[in-house]
Amino acid sequence: MDNKAGQNKRRVQVSSKKRFHDRGGPDWKGPVVDYKEVELLRKFMTASSKMMSRKRAGTSSSEQRDVRRAIKRARFMALLPFVGI
């Protein structure tokens, strides 16, 4: 036969579990991230003042970009430290 070995195998579809719950539907835009909201930004940082990963923080890519931009601006303005204690 000229069929390849992998063509006849059926693919098993894995049920996709959402890692994070739906946070308000498709119209929800999330909190407005501003560099002056230091307490909100600290929630997205580790104890050593590093930015949390998207997986750990539970943010989408656009939210993560906004958080990253705000943390960097807050560091430039000396509202957040560059390194932890």
mmCIF file of the N, C-alpha and C atoms, coordinates in Angstrom:
data_MODEL
# 
_entry.id   MODEL 
# 
loop_
_atom_site.group_PDB 
_atom_site.id 
_atom_site.type_symbol 
_atom_site.label_atom_id 
_atom_site.label_alt_id 
_atom_site.label_comp_id 
_atom_site.label_asym_id 
_atom_site.label_entity_id 
_atom_site.label_seq_id 
_atom_site.pdbx_PDB_ins_code 
_atom_site.Cartn_x 
_atom_site.Cartn_y 
_atom_site.Cartn_z 
_atom_site.occupancy 
_atom_site.B_iso_or_equiv 
_atom_site.pdbx_formal_charge 
_atom_site.auth_seq_id 
_atom_site.auth_comp_id 
_atom_site.auth_asym_id 
_atom_site.auth_atom_id 
_atom_site.pdbx_PDB_model_num 
ATOM 1   N N  . MET A 1 1  ? 0.831   -1.183 0.000  1.00 0.00 ? 1  MET A N  1 
ATOM 2   C CA . MET A 1 1  ? 0.000   0.000  0.000  1.00 0.00 ? 1  MET A CA 1 
ATOM 3   C C  . MET A 1 1  ? 0.874   1.244  0.000  1.00 0.00 ? 1  MET A C  1 
ATOM 4   N N  . ASP A 1 2  ? 0.360   2.281  -0.624 1.00 0.00 ? 2  ASP A N  1 
ATOM 5   C CA . ASP A 1 2  ? 1.128   3.506  -0.623 1.00 0.00 ? 2  ASP A CA 1 
ATOM 6   C C  . ASP A 1 2  ? 0.613   4.516  0.406  1.00 0.00 ? 2  ASP A C  1 
ATOM 7   N N  . ASN A 1 3  ? -0.196  4.085  1.376  1.00 0.00 ? 3  ASN A N  1 
ATOM 8   C CA . ASN A 1 3  ? -0.599  4.959  2.484  1.00 0.00 ? 3  ASN A CA 1 
ATOM 9   C C  . ASN A 1 3  ? 0.537   5.042  3.486  1.00 0.00 ? 3  ASN A C  1 
ATOM 10  N N  . LYS A 1 4  ? 0.721   6.214  3.990  1.00 0.00 ? 4  LYS A N  1 
ATOM 11  C CA . LYS A 1 4  ? 1.720   6.363  5.043  1.00 0.00 ? 4  LYS A CA 1 
ATOM 12  C C  . LYS A 1 4  ? 1.159   5.796  6.331  1.00 0.00 ? 4  LYS A C  1 
ATOM 13  N N  . ALA A 1 5  ? 2.039   5.404  7.224  1.00 0.00 ? 5  ALA A N  1 
ATOM 14  C CA . ALA A 1 5  ? 1.610   4.738  8.456  1.00 0.00 ? 5  ALA A CA 1 
ATOM 15  C C  . ALA A 1 5  ? 0.762   5.652  9.332  1.00 0.00 ? 5  ALA A C  1 
ATOM 16  N N  . GLY A 1 6  ? 1.013   6.936  9.325  1.00 0.00 ? 6  GLY A N  1 
ATOM 17  C CA . GLY A 1 6  ? 0.308   7.854  10.209 1.00 0.00 ? 6  GLY A CA 1 
ATOM 18  C C  . GLY A 1 6  ? -1.033  8.329  9.677  1.00 0.00 ? 6  GLY A C  1 
ATOM 19  N N  . GLN A 1 7  ? -1.355  8.044  8.403  1.00 0.00 ? 7  GLN A N  1 
ATOM 20  C CA . GLN A 1 7  ? -2.582  8.574  7.830  1.00 0.00 ? 7  GLN A CA 1 
ATOM 21  C C  . GLN A 1 7  ? -3.823  7.843  8.316  1.00 0.00 ? 7  GLN A C  1 
ATOM 22  N N  . ASN A 1 8  ? -3.720  6.572  8.588  1.00 0.00 ? 8  ASN A N  1 
ATOM 23  C CA . ASN A 1 8  ? -4.889  5.794  8.960  1.00 0.00 ? 8  ASN A CA 1 
ATOM 24  C C  . ASN A 1 8  ? -5.230  5.893  10.439 1.00 0.00 ? 8  ASN A C  1 
ATOM 25  N N  . LYS A 1 9  ? -4.362  6.435  11.223 1.00 0.00 ? 9  LYS A N  1 
ATOM 26  C CA . LYS A 1 9  ? -4.613  6.551  12.664 1.00 0.00 ? 9  LYS A CA 1 
ATOM 27  C C  . LYS A 1 9  ? -5.569  7.700  12.922 1.00 0.00 ? 9  LYS A C  1 
ATOM 28  N N  . ARG A 1 10 ? -6.496  7.465  13.826 1.00 0.00 ? 10 ARG A N  1 
ATOM 29  C CA . ARG A 1 10 ? -7.402  8.536  14.215 1.00 0.00 ? 10 ARG A CA 1 
ATOM 30  C C  . ARG A 1 10 ? -6.752  9.373  15.304 1.00 0.00 ? 10 ARG A C  1 
ATOM 31  N N  . ARG A 1 11 ? -6.976  10.657 15.231 1.00 0.00 ? 11 ARG A N  1 
ATOM 32  C CA . ARG A 1 11 ? -6.440  11.533 16.264 1.00 0.00 ? 11 ARG A CA 1 
ATOM 33  C C  . ARG A 1 11 ? -7.436  11.601 17.407 1.00 0.00 ? 11 ARG A C  1 
ATOM 34  N N  . VAL A 1 12 ? -6.929  11.450 18.589 1.00 0.00 ? 12 VAL A N  1 
ATOM 35  C CA . VAL A 1 12 ? -7.761  11.526 19.771 1.00 0.00 ? 12 VAL A CA 1 
ATOM 36  C C  . VAL A 1 12 ? -7.820  12.982 20.205 1.00 0.00 ? 12 VAL A C  1 
ATOM 37  N N  . GLN A 1 13 ? -9.031  13.519 20.308 1.00 0.00 ? 13 GLN A N  1 
ATOM 38  C CA . GLN A 1 13 ? -9.174  14.910 20.702 1.00 0.00 ? 13 GLN A CA 1 
ATOM 39  C C  . GLN A 1 13 ? -9.204  15.002 22.218 1.00 0.00 ? 13 GLN A C  1 
ATOM 40  N N  . VAL A 1 14 ? -8.281  15.771 22.744 1.00 0.00 ? 14 VAL A N  1 
ATOM 41  C CA . VAL A 1 14 ? -8.172  15.950 24.182 1.00 0.00 ? 14 VAL A CA 1 
ATOM 42  C C  . VAL A 1 14 ? -9.138  17.058 24.581 1.00 0.00 ? 14 VAL A C  1 
ATOM 43  N N  . SER A 1 15 ? -9.885  16.822 25.649 1.00 0.00 ? 15 SER A N  1 
ATOM 44  C CA . SER A 1 15 ? -10.801 17.864 26.099 1.00 0.00 ? 15 SER A CA 1 
ATOM 45  C C  . SER A 1 15 ? -9.989  19.037 26.625 1.00 0.00 ? 15 SER A C  1 
ATOM 46  N N  . SER A 1 16 ? -10.335 20.208 26.144 1.00 0.00 ? 16 SER A N  1 
ATOM 47  C CA . SER A 1 16 ? -9.565  21.390 26.542 1.00 0.00 ? 16 SER A CA 1 
ATOM 48  C C  . SER A 1 16 ? -10.170 21.987 27.806 1.00 0.00 ? 16 SER A C  1 
ATOM 49  N N  . LYS A 1 17 ? -9.440  21.879 28.880 1.00 0.00 ? 17 LYS A N  1 
ATOM 50  C CA . LYS A 1 17 ? -9.857  22.507 30.124 1.00 0.00 ? 17 LYS A CA 1 
ATOM 51  C C  . LYS A 1 17 ? -9.260  23.903 30.153 1.00 0.00 ? 17 LYS A C  1 
ATOM 52  N N  . LYS A 1 18 ? -10.073 24.851 30.555 1.00 0.00 ? 18 LYS A N  1 
ATOM 53  C CA . LYS A 1 18 ? -9.550  26.202 30.674 1.00 0.00 ? 18 LYS A CA 1 
ATOM 54  C C  . LYS A 1 18 ? -8.705  26.289 31.932 1.00 0.00 ? 18 LYS A C  1 
ATOM 55  N N  . ARG A 1 19 ? -7.530  26.841 31.785 1.00 0.00 ? 19 ARG A N  1 
ATOM 56  C CA . ARG A 1 19 ? -6.653  26.981 32.936 1.00 0.00 ? 19 ARG A CA 1 
ATOM 57  C C  . ARG A 1 19 ? -7.179  28.047 33.892 1.00 0.00 ? 19 ARG A C  1 
ATOM 58  N N  . PHE A 1 20 ? -7.746  29.109 33.336 1.00 0.00 ? 20 PHE A N  1 
ATOM 59  C CA . PHE A 1 20 ? -8.273  30.193 34.152 1.00 0.00 ? 20 PHE A CA 1 
ATOM 60  C C  . PHE A 1 20 ? -9.741  30.381 33.813 1.00 0.00 ? 20 PHE A C  1 
ATOM 61  N N  . HIS A 1 21 ? -10.525 30.712 34.799 1.00 0.00 ? 21 HIS A N  1 
ATOM 62  C CA . HIS A 1 21 ? -11.954 30.886 34.593 1.00 0.00 ? 21 HIS A CA 1 
ATOM 63  C C  . HIS A 1 21 ? -12.230 32.115 33.733 1.00 0.00 ? 21 HIS A C  1 
ATOM 64  N N  . ASP A 1 22 ? -13.399 32.134 33.140 1.00 0.00 ? 22 ASP A N  1 
ATOM 65  C CA . ASP A 1 22 ? -13.804 33.268 32.322 1.00 0.00 ? 22 ASP A CA 1 
ATOM 66  C C  . ASP A 1 22 ? -14.061 34.449 33.233 1.00 0.00 ? 22 ASP A C  1 
ATOM 67  N N  . ARG A 1 23 ? -13.374 35.535 32.991 1.00 0.00 ? 23 ARG A N  1 
ATOM 68  C CA . ARG A 1 23 ? -13.404 36.658 33.916 1.00 0.00 ? 23 ARG A CA 1 
ATOM 69  C C  . ARG A 1 23 ? -14.390 37.749 33.515 1.00 0.00 ? 23 ARG A C  1 
ATOM 70  N N  . GLY A 1 24 ? -15.536 37.387 32.976 1.00 0.00 ? 24 GLY A N  1 
ATOM 71  C CA . GLY A 1 24 ? -16.538 38.407 32.707 1.00 0.00 ? 24 GLY A CA 1 
ATOM 72  C C  . GLY A 1 24 ? -17.054 38.417 31.283 1.00 0.00 ? 24 GLY A C  1 
ATOM 73  N N  . GLY A 1 25 ? -16.740 37.444 30.491 1.00 0.00 ? 25 GLY A N  1 
ATOM 74  C CA . GLY A 1 25 ? -17.263 37.383 29.144 1.00 0.00 ? 25 GLY A CA 1 
ATOM 75  C C  . GLY A 1 25 ? -16.391 38.093 28.128 1.00 0.00 ? 25 GLY A C  1 
ATOM 76  N N  . PRO A 1 26 ? -16.807 38.038 26.867 1.00 0.00 ? 26 PRO A N  1 
ATOM 77  C CA . PRO A 1 26 ? -15.977 38.616 25.796 1.00 0.00 ? 26 PRO A CA 1 
ATOM 78  C C  . PRO A 1 26 ? -15.945 40.140 25.795 1.00 0.00 ? 26 PRO A C  1 
ATOM 79  N N  . ASP A 1 27 ? -16.936 40.787 26.436 1.00 0.00 ? 27 ASP A N  1 
ATOM 80  C CA . ASP A 1 27 ? -16.967 42.246 26.449 1.00 0.00 ? 27 ASP A CA 1 
ATOM 81  C C  . ASP A 1 27 ? -16.150 42.859 27.577 1.00 0.00 ? 27 ASP A C  1 
ATOM 82  N N  . TRP A 1 28 ? -15.706 42.035 28.517 1.00 0.00 ? 28 TRP A N  1 
ATOM 83  C CA . TRP A 1 28 ? -14.967 42.540 29.665 1.00 0.00 ? 28 TRP A CA 1 
ATOM 84  C C  . TRP A 1 28 ? -13.564 42.925 29.245 1.00 0.00 ? 28 TRP A C  1 
ATOM 85  N N  . LYS A 1 29 ? -13.162 44.136 29.560 1.00 0.00 ? 29 LYS A N  1 
ATOM 86  C CA . LYS A 1 29 ? -11.854 44.640 29.144 1.00 0.00 ? 29 LYS A CA 1 
ATOM 87  C C  . LYS A 1 29 ? -10.809 44.570 30.236 1.00 0.00 ? 29 LYS A C  1 
ATOM 88  N N  . GLY A 1 30 ? -11.201 44.216 31.446 1.00 0.00 ? 30 GLY A N  1 
ATOM 89  C CA . GLY A 1 30 ? -10.236 44.105 32.525 1.00 0.00 ? 30 GLY A CA 1 
ATOM 90  C C  . GLY A 1 30 ? -9.972  45.447 33.183 1.00 0.00 ? 30 GLY A C  1 
ATOM 91  N N  . PRO A 1 31 ? -9.197  45.433 34.270 1.00 0.00 ? 31 PRO A N  1 
ATOM 92  C CA . PRO A 1 31 ? -8.916  46.696 34.950 1.00 0.00 ? 31 PRO A CA 1 
ATOM 93  C C  . PRO A 1 31 ? -7.982  47.559 34.107 1.00 0.00 ? 31 PRO A C  1 
ATOM 94  N N  . VAL A 1 32 ? -8.191  48.850 34.191 1.00 0.00 ? 32 VAL A N  1 
ATOM 95  C CA . VAL A 1 32 ? -7.309  49.779 33.489 1.00 0.00 ? 32 VAL A CA 1 
ATOM 96  C C  . VAL A 1 32 ? -6.003  49.836 34.266 1.00 0.00 ? 32 VAL A C  1 
ATOM 97  N N  . VAL A 1 33 ? -4.930  49.502 33.602 1.00 0.00 ? 33 VAL A N  1 
ATOM 98  C CA . VAL A 1 33 ? -3.627  49.436 34.260 1.00 0.00 ? 33 VAL A CA 1 
ATOM 99  C C  . VAL A 1 33 ? -2.926  50.775 34.052 1.00 0.00 ? 33 VAL A C  1 
ATOM 100 N N  . ASP A 1 34 ? -2.548  51.388 35.158 1.00 0.00 ? 34 ASP A N  1 
ATOM 101 C CA . ASP A 1 34 ? -1.872  52.672 35.109 1.00 0.00 ? 34 ASP A CA 1 
ATOM 102 C C  . ASP A 1 34 ? -0.613  52.576 35.972 1.00 0.00 ? 34 ASP A C  1 
ATOM 103 N N  . TYR A 1 35 ? 0.435   53.275 35.596 1.00 0.00 ? 35 TYR A N  1 
ATOM 104 C CA . TYR A 1 35 ? 1.694   53.167 36.335 1.00 0.00 ? 35 TYR A CA 1 
ATOM 105 C C  . TYR A 1 35 ? 1.589   53.764 37.734 1.00 0.00 ? 35 TYR A C  1 
ATOM 106 N N  . LYS A 1 36 ? 0.566   54.592 37.990 1.00 0.00 ? 36 LYS A N  1 
ATOM 107 C CA . LYS A 1 36 ? 0.411   55.221 39.308 1.00 0.00 ? 36 LYS A CA 1 
ATOM 108 C C  . LYS A 1 36 ? -0.280  54.306 40.315 1.00 0.00 ? 36 LYS A C  1 
ATOM 109 N N  . GLU A 1 37 ? -0.895  53.214 39.843 1.00 0.00 ? 37 GLU A N  1 
ATOM 110 C CA . GLU A 1 37 ? -1.563  52.268 40.731 1.00 0.00 ? 37 GLU A CA 1 
ATOM 111 C C  . GLU A 1 37 ? -0.556  51.214 41.200 1.00 0.00 ? 37 GLU A C  1 
ATOM 112 N N  . VAL A 1 38 ? 0.235   51.590 42.170 1.00 0.00 ? 38 VAL A N  1 
ATOM 113 C CA . VAL A 1 38 ? 1.358   50.772 42.612 1.00 0.00 ? 38 VAL A CA 1 
ATOM 114 C C  . VAL A 1 38 ? 0.883   49.471 43.263 1.00 0.00 ? 38 VAL A C  1 
ATOM 115 N N  . GLU A 1 39 ? -0.195  49.531 44.041 1.00 0.00 ? 39 GLU A N  1 
ATOM 116 C CA . GLU A 1 39 ? -0.682  48.325 44.727 1.00 0.00 ? 39 GLU A CA 1 
ATOM 117 C C  . GLU A 1 39 ? -1.169  47.283 43.734 1.00 0.00 ? 39 GLU A C  1 
ATOM 118 N N  . LEU A 1 40 ? -1.816  47.714 42.658 1.00 0.00 ? 40 LEU A N  1 
ATOM 119 C CA . LEU A 1 40 ? -2.250  46.776 41.626 1.00 0.00 ? 40 LEU A CA 1 
ATOM 120 C C  . LEU A 1 40 ? -1.040  46.158 40.932 1.00 0.00 ? 40 LEU A C  1 
ATOM 121 N N  . LEU A 1 41 ? -0.038  46.965 40.652 1.00 0.00 ? 41 LEU A N  1 
ATOM 122 C CA . LEU A 1 41 ? 1.149   46.458 39.960 1.00 0.00 ? 41 LEU A CA 1 
ATOM 123 C C  . LEU A 1 41 ? 1.945   45.495 40.828 1.00 0.00 ? 41 LEU A C  1 
ATOM 124 N N  . ARG A 1 42 ? 1.954   45.703 42.134 1.00 0.00 ? 42 ARG A N  1 
ATOM 125 C CA . ARG A 1 42 ? 2.675   44.793 43.031 1.00 0.00 ? 42 ARG A CA 1 
ATOM 126 C C  . ARG A 1 42 ? 2.077   43.385 43.009 1.00 0.00 ? 42 ARG A C  1 
ATOM 127 N N  . LYS A 1 43 ? 0.788   43.268 42.690 1.00 0.00 ? 43 LYS A N  1 
ATOM 128 C CA . LYS A 1 43 ? 0.146   41.955 42.602 1.00 0.00 ? 43 LYS A CA 1 
ATOM 129 C C  . LYS A 1 43 ? 0.668   41.151 41.424 1.00 0.00 ? 43 LYS A C  1 
ATOM 130 N N  . PHE A 1 44 ? 1.232   41.832 40.438 1.00 0.00 ? 44 PHE A N  1 
ATOM 131 C CA . PHE A 1 44 ? 1.765   41.164 39.258 1.00 0.00 ? 44 PHE A CA 1 
ATOM 132 C C  . PHE A 1 44 ? 3.280   41.026 39.313 1.00 0.00 ? 44 PHE A C  1 
ATOM 133 N N  . MET A 1 45 ? 3.864   41.202 40.509 1.00 0.00 ? 45 MET A N  1 
ATOM 134 C CA . MET A 1 45 ? 5.301   41.073 40.686 1.00 0.00 ? 45 MET A CA 1 
ATOM 135 C C  . MET A 1 45 ? 5.593   40.020 41.739 1.00 0.00 ? 45 MET A C  1 
ATOM 136 N N  . THR A 1 46 ? 6.746   39.375 41.628 1.00 0.00 ? 46 THR A N  1 
ATOM 137 C CA . THR A 1 46 ? 7.156   38.389 42.615 1.00 0.00 ? 46 THR A CA 1 
ATOM 138 C C  . THR A 1 46 ? 7.809   39.105 43.789 1.00 0.00 ? 46 THR A C  1 
ATOM 139 N N  . ALA A 1 47 ? 8.213   38.334 44.788 1.00 0.00 ? 47 ALA A N  1 
ATOM 140 C CA . ALA A 1 47 ? 8.860   38.915 45.970 1.00 0.00 ? 47 ALA A CA 1 
ATOM 141 C C  . ALA A 1 47 ? 10.201  39.551 45.626 1.00 0.00 ? 47 ALA A C  1 
ATOM 142 N N  . SER A 1 48 ? 10.836  39.071 44.572 1.00 0.00 ? 48 SER A N  1 
ATOM 143 C CA . SER A 1 48 ? 12.125  39.635 44.178 1.00 0.00 ? 48 SER A CA 1 
ATOM 144 C C  . SER A 1 48 ? 11.968  40.730 43.115 1.00 0.00 ? 48 SER A C  1 
ATOM 145 N N  . SER A 1 49 ? 10.763  41.306 43.013 1.00 0.00 ? 49 SER A N  1 
ATOM 146 C CA . SER A 1 49 ? 10.442  42.425 42.115 1.00 0.00 ? 49 SER A CA 1 
ATOM 147 C C  . SER A 1 49 ? 10.571  42.083 40.643 1.00 0.00 ? 49 SER A C  1 
ATOM 148 N N  . LYS A 1 50 ? 10.349  40.827 40.314 1.00 0.00 ? 50 LYS A N  1 
ATOM 149 C CA . LYS A 1 50 ? 10.303  40.439 38.907 1.00 0.00 ? 50 LYS A CA 1 
ATOM 150 C C  . LYS A 1 50 ? 8.844   40.404 38.463 1.00 0.00 ? 50 LYS A C  1 
ATOM 151 N N  . MET A 1 51 ? 8.630   40.599 37.166 1.00 0.00 ? 51 MET A N  1 
ATOM 152 C CA . MET A 1 51 ? 7.274   40.520 36.646 1.00 0.00 ? 51 MET A CA 1 
ATOM 153 C C  . MET A 1 51 ? 6.845   39.056 36.565 1.00 0.00 ? 51 MET A C  1 
ATOM 154 N N  . MET A 1 52 ? 5.605   38.801 36.966 1.00 0.00 ? 52 MET A N  1 
ATOM 155 C CA . MET A 1 52 ? 5.085   37.441 36.896 1.00 0.00 ? 52 MET A CA 1 
ATOM 156 C C  . MET A 1 52 ? 4.837   37.043 35.451 1.00 0.00 ? 52 MET A C  1 
ATOM 157 N N  . SER A 1 53 ? 4.918   35.754 35.189 1.00 0.00 ? 53 SER A N  1 
ATOM 158 C CA . SER A 1 53 ? 4.623   35.258 33.856 1.00 0.00 ? 53 SER A CA 1 
ATOM 159 C C  . SER A 1 53 ? 3.122   35.318 33.607 1.00 0.00 ? 53 SER A C  1 
ATOM 160 N N  . ARG A 1 54 ? 2.749   35.234 32.345 1.00 0.00 ? 54 ARG A N  1 
ATOM 161 C CA . ARG A 1 54 ? 1.331   35.253 31.990 1.00 0.00 ? 54 ARG A CA 1 
ATOM 162 C C  . ARG A 1 54 ? 0.598   34.070 32.591 1.00 0.00 ? 54 ARG A C  1 
ATOM 163 N N  . LYS A 1 55 ? 1.237   32.935 32.590 1.00 0.00 ? 55 LYS A N  1 
ATOM 164 C CA . LYS A 1 55 ? 0.597   31.722 33.105 1.00 0.00 ? 55 LYS A CA 1 
ATOM 165 C C  . LYS A 1 55 ? 0.301   31.857 34.592 1.00 0.00 ? 55 LYS A C  1 
ATOM 166 N N  . ARG A 1 56 ? 1.248   32.414 35.316 1.00 0.00 ? 56 ARG A N  1 
ATOM 167 C CA . ARG A 1 56 ? 1.088   32.538 36.766 1.00 0.00 ? 56 ARG A CA 1 
ATOM 168 C C  . ARG A 1 56 ? 0.143   33.682 37.137 1.00 0.00 ? 56 ARG A C  1 
ATOM 169 N N  . ALA A 1 57 ? 0.196   34.777 36.396 1.00 0.00 ? 57 ALA A N  1 
ATOM 170 C CA . ALA A 1 57 ? -0.641  35.931 36.701 1.00 0.00 ? 57 ALA A CA 1 
ATOM 171 C C  . ALA A 1 57 ? -2.060  35.756 36.170 1.00 0.00 ? 57 ALA A C  1 
ATOM 172 N N  . GLY A 1 58 ? -2.235  34.928 35.153 1.00 0.00 ? 58 GLY A N  1 
ATOM 173 C CA . GLY A 1 58 ? -3.560  34.697 34.594 1.00 0.00 ? 58 GLY A CA 1 
ATOM 174 C C  . GLY A 1 58 ? -4.036  35.806 33.685 1.00 0.00 ? 58 GLY A C  1 
ATOM 175 N N  . THR A 1 59 ? -3.116  36.461 32.999 1.00 0.00 ? 59 THR A N  1 
ATOM 176 C CA . THR A 1 59 ? -3.481  37.563 32.126 1.00 0.00 ? 59 THR A CA 1 
ATOM 177 C C  . THR A 1 59 ? -3.402  37.136 30.668 1.00 0.00 ? 59 THR A C  1 
ATOM 178 N N  . SER A 1 60 ? -4.122  37.840 29.818 1.00 0.00 ? 60 SER A N  1 
ATOM 179 C CA . SER A 1 60 ? -4.023  37.602 28.383 1.00 0.00 ? 60 SER A CA 1 
ATOM 180 C C  . SER A 1 60 ? -2.787  38.334 27.862 1.00 0.00 ? 60 SER A C  1 
ATOM 181 N N  . SER A 1 61 ? -2.485  38.150 26.595 1.00 0.00 ? 61 SER A N  1 
ATOM 182 C CA . SER A 1 61 ? -1.271  38.772 26.061 1.00 0.00 ? 61 SER A CA 1 
ATOM 183 C C  . SER A 1 61 ? -1.377  40.291 26.047 1.00 0.00 ? 61 SER A C  1 
ATOM 184 N N  . SER A 1 62 ? -2.549  40.817 25.701 1.00 0.00 ? 62 SER A N  1 
ATOM 185 C CA . SER A 1 62 ? -2.683  42.280 25.690 1.00 0.00 ? 62 SER A CA 1 
ATOM 186 C C  . SER A 1 62 ? -2.648  42.845 27.108 1.00 0.00 ? 62 SER A C  1 
ATOM 187 N N  . GLU A 1 63 ? -3.259  42.138 28.056 1.00 0.00 ? 63 GLU A N  1 
ATOM 188 C CA . GLU A 1 63 ? -3.202  42.576 29.454 1.00 0.00 ? 63 GLU A CA 1 
ATOM 189 C C  . GLU A 1 63 ? -1.772  42.527 29.977 1.00 0.00 ? 63 GLU A C  1 
ATOM 190 N N  . GLN A 1 64 ? -1.034  41.491 29.588 1.00 0.00 ? 64 GLN A N  1 
ATOM 191 C CA . GLN A 1 64 ? 0.349   41.358 30.042 1.00 0.00 ? 64 GLN A CA 1 
ATOM 192 C C  . GLN A 1 64 ? 1.217   42.482 29.479 1.00 0.00 ? 64 GLN A C  1 
ATOM 193 N N  . ARG A 1 65 ? 0.965   42.869 28.241 1.00 0.00 ? 65 ARG A N  1 
ATOM 194 C CA . ARG A 1 65 ? 1.715   43.988 27.660 1.00 0.00 ? 65 ARG A CA 1 
ATOM 195 C C  . ARG A 1 65 ? 1.434   45.279 28.427 1.00 0.00 ? 65 ARG A C  1 
ATOM 196 N N  . ASP A 1 66 ? 0.164   45.501 28.781 1.00 0.00 ? 66 ASP A N  1 
ATOM 197 C CA . ASP A 1 66 ? -0.186  46.703 29.544 1.00 0.00 ? 66 ASP A CA 1 
ATOM 198 C C  . ASP A 1 66 ? 0.465   46.697 30.920 1.00 0.00 ? 66 ASP A C  1 
ATOM 199 N N  . VAL A 1 67 ? 0.467   45.539 31.571 1.00 0.00 ? 67 VAL A N  1 
ATOM 200 C CA . VAL A 1 67 ? 1.079   45.418 32.898 1.00 0.00 ? 67 VAL A CA 1 
ATOM 201 C C  . VAL A 1 67 ? 2.582   45.653 32.800 1.00 0.00 ? 67 VAL A C  1 
ATOM 202 N N  . ARG A 1 68 ? 3.199   45.051 31.802 1.00 0.00 ? 68 ARG A N  1 
ATOM 203 C CA . ARG A 1 68 ? 4.645   45.221 31.623 1.00 0.00 ? 68 ARG A CA 1 
ATOM 204 C C  . ARG A 1 68 ? 5.009   46.680 31.397 1.00 0.00 ? 68 ARG A C  1 
ATOM 205 N N  . ARG A 1 69 ? 4.252   47.346 30.541 1.00 0.00 ? 69 ARG A N  1 
ATOM 206 C CA . ARG A 1 69 ? 4.502   48.752 30.244 1.00 0.00 ? 69 ARG A CA 1 
ATOM 207 C C  . ARG A 1 69 ? 4.327   49.612 31.500 1.00 0.00 ? 69 ARG A C  1 
ATOM 208 N N  . ALA A 1 70 ? 3.289   49.326 32.283 1.00 0.00 ? 70 ALA A N  1 
ATOM 209 C CA . ALA A 1 70 ? 3.030   50.109 33.494 1.00 0.00 ? 70 ALA A CA 1 
ATOM 210 C C  . ALA A 1 70 ? 4.105   49.877 34.551 1.00 0.00 ? 70 ALA A C  1 
ATOM 211 N N  . ILE A 1 71 ? 4.562   48.623 34.696 1.00 0.00 ? 71 ILE A N  1 
ATOM 212 C CA . ILE A 1 71 ? 5.619   48.330 35.677 1.00 0.00 ? 71 ILE A CA 1 
ATOM 213 C C  . ILE A 1 71 ? 6.908   49.043 35.297 1.00 0.00 ? 71 ILE A C  1 
ATOM 214 N N  . LYS A 1 72 ? 7.248   49.030 34.016 1.00 0.00 ? 72 LYS A N  1 
ATOM 215 C CA . LYS A 1 72 ? 8.469   49.711 33.588 1.00 0.00 ? 72 LYS A CA 1 
ATOM 216 C C  . LYS A 1 72 ? 8.383   51.215 33.823 1.00 0.00 ? 72 LYS A C  1 
ATOM 217 N N  . ARG A 1 73 ? 7.213   51.800 33.541 1.00 0.00 ? 73 ARG A N  1 
ATOM 218 C CA . ARG A 1 73 ? 7.055   53.240 33.765 1.00 0.00 ? 73 ARG A CA 1 
ATOM 219 C C  . ARG A 1 73 ? 7.120   53.571 35.251 1.00 0.00 ? 73 ARG A C  1 
ATOM 220 N N  . ALA A 1 74 ? 6.517   52.705 36.086 1.00 0.00 ? 74 ALA A N  1 
ATOM 221 C CA . ALA A 1 74 ? 6.562   52.943 37.535 1.00 0.00 ? 74 ALA A CA 1 
ATOM 222 C C  . ALA A 1 74 ? 7.985   52.810 38.057 1.00 0.00 ? 74 ALA A C  1 
ATOM 223 N N  . ARG A 1 75 ? 8.772   51.930 37.487 1.00 0.00 ? 75 ARG A N  1 
ATOM 224 C CA . ARG A 1 75 ? 10.176  51.810 37.897 1.00 0.00 ? 75 ARG A CA 1 
ATOM 225 C C  . ARG A 1 75 ? 10.962  53.050 37.511 1.00 0.00 ? 75 ARG A C  1 
ATOM 226 N N  . PHE A 1 76 ? 10.730  53.582 36.315 1.00 0.00 ? 76 PHE A N  1 
ATOM 227 C CA . PHE A 1 76 ? 11.425  54.801 35.879 1.00 0.00 ? 76 PHE A CA 1 
ATOM 228 C C  . PHE A 1 76 ? 11.080  55.974 36.775 1.00 0.00 ? 76 PHE A C  1 
ATOM 229 N N  . MET A 1 77 ? 9.833   56.016 37.264 1.00 0.00 ? 77 MET A N  1 
ATOM 230 C CA . MET A 1 77 ? 9.389   57.115 38.118 1.00 0.00 ? 77 MET A CA 1 
ATOM 231 C C  . MET A 1 77 ? 9.723   56.854 39.585 1.00 0.00 ? 77 MET A C  1 
ATOM 232 N N  . ALA A 1 78 ? 10.405  55.772 39.890 1.00 0.00 ? 78 ALA A N  1 
ATOM 233 C CA . ALA A 1 78 ? 10.846  55.392 41.234 1.00 0.00 ? 78 ALA A CA 1 
ATOM 234 C C  . ALA A 1 78 ? 9.667   55.067 42.159 1.00 0.00 ? 78 ALA A C  1 
ATOM 235 N N  . LEU A 1 79 ? 8.565   54.582 41.591 1.00 0.00 ? 79 LEU A N  1 
ATOM 236 C CA . LEU A 1 79 ? 7.442   54.140 42.397 1.00 0.00 ? 79 LEU A CA 1 
ATOM 237 C C  . LEU A 1 79 ? 7.576   52.669 42.773 1.00 0.00 ? 79 LEU A C  1 
ATOM 238 N N  . LEU A 1 80 ? 8.298   51.917 41.949 1.00 0.00 ? 80 LEU A N  1 
ATOM 239 C CA . LEU A 1 80 ? 8.563   50.494 42.198 1.00 0.00 ? 80 LEU A CA 1 
ATOM 240 C C  . LEU A 1 80 ? 10.062  50.257 42.131 1.00 0.00 ? 80 LEU A C  1 
ATOM 241 N N  . PRO A 1 81 ? 10.565  49.287 42.890 1.00 0.00 ? 81 PRO A N  1 
ATOM 242 C CA . PRO A 1 81 ? 12.012  49.021 42.839 1.00 0.00 ? 81 PRO A CA 1 
ATOM 243 C C  . PRO A 1 81 ? 12.387  48.186 41.611 1.00 0.00 ? 81 PRO A C  1 
ATOM 244 N N  . PHE A 1 82 ? 13.611  48.319 41.169 1.00 0.00 ? 82 PHE A N  1 
ATOM 245 C CA . PHE A 1 82 ? 14.121  47.484 40.098 1.00 0.00 ? 82 PHE A CA 1 
ATOM 246 C C  . PHE A 1 82 ? 14.494  46.107 40.608 1.00 0.00 ? 82 PHE A C  1 
ATOM 247 N N  . VAL A 1 83 ? 14.976  46.025 41.841 1.00 0.00 ? 83 VAL A N  1 
ATOM 248 C CA . VAL A 1 83 ? 15.369  44.752 42.458 1.00 0.00 ? 83 VAL A CA 1 
ATOM 249 C C  . VAL A 1 83 ? 14.675  44.610 43.807 1.00 0.00 ? 83 VAL A C  1 
ATOM 250 N N  . GLY A 1 84 ? 14.478  43.369 44.217 1.00 0.00 ? 84 GLY A N  1 
ATOM 251 C CA . GLY A 1 84 ? 13.837  43.118 45.512 1.00 0.00 ? 84 GLY A CA 1 
ATOM 252 C C  . GLY A 1 84 ? 14.815  43.255 46.652 1.00 0.00 ? 84 GLY A C  1 
ATOM 253 N N  . ILE A 1 85 ? 14.293  43.081 47.820 1.00 0.00 ? 85 ILE A N  1 
ATOM 254 C CA . ILE A 1 85 ? 15.115  43.227 49.037 1.00 0.00 ? 85 ILE A CA 1 
ATOM 255 C C  . ILE A 1 85 ? 15.805  41.924 49.349 1.00 0.00 ? 85 ILE A C  1 
# 
